[in-house]
C-alpha cells in the first residue's frame, strides 16, 4: 500500500487490532465505544473508504442507501452477517466481508459449556452457592441429566457445527446432523446425516443450533418442531436468537417437554428475554461465543486482512457481497 486509506471503525476493538489499524490506515477509532445512531454512523462515514463494523450496527436497506459514495467496502468483525442487507450492498456495489473460521473453536467451547450447564443445572447450583442457601445434600438433590453417551442433534454442520461434534465425541455422544448438504464421508466421522429437520429432531436428546440466521432458518424451531424432540430434551443455541420461537421455547420449558435450555443468543440483544431469565431450567450467557482474547484478536486481523486485500487490488478472502 502506498498511501493510507481511510477507515471508520464503529466499535472499540482489542488493542493489537487497533495498533495495526493505526499503523496501516488513516483510521477513525471509537475509544469510548459509543453506540452510534444511524445518523452518527452516516455522518462519520463522511470521507471513509471503508467501514470496519460489528454485528451491533444494523445495515438495513435504508442505511446502505444513505452511505456516502466514498464507502467501497464494509468489513465485518463477525462471521454472522444477518445485520447486513446484503442485497442492498450488492445494488450499491459496496463489498461486504465477514470473519469465518477464526471463531469456530471459541463458539464450539460455549456450545459445550451450555450443554453441560443446562444438563447439570449449573445455573441453579451457582445461584444457590452465591446466595449462601445451600443447606442439604440428598440423593435427589439437584439431579440433572447426563451428557455422556446422549444423542446430539446438530442443525448446521458448518465450521462451528463440525467442531461441536468433534468435542462432543469426547463425551461419547452419538452425533446426528442436518445440513443443506451432506458432508463428504471423510468429514462425517461417523455422524449420521438427516435430510430434514423433522427426521433429526426425534433422535436429538440434545439439540444444538449452529446455522446462520437467514430467511430460510429464521423461526426454524417452532412449537410443532419442539414437540418432535424426545421428552426431556435440551436445546442449546450459540447461533442466533431469531432461529427460535422464544414463546414456544418458554412454553416447552414450563411444561417440562424440554428439561432445560442453554442459550448464548436471543431475539433481543443486548438484554435477552426477561421471561427466559426467570426460568430456573435455563443456563444463560450474554452472547459471548467468540469472547476470548485470542479469538477477538483473530477476528480483527481477519477483518483487516480483508481490507488489506481490497486496498491492494486483491480479492478479499471473505467476501459475502
Ligand atoms: C459472530 O461473529 O457472528 C458472532 O455472533 C459474534 O459477534
Boltz pocket constraint, residues with backbone or C-beta under 6 A from the ligand:
constraints:
  - pocket:
      binder: B
      contacts: [[A, 55], [A, 77], [A, 78], [A, 79], [A, 80], [A, 81], [A, 99], [A, 103], [A, 238], [A, 239], [A, 289], [A, 290]]
      max_distance: 6.0
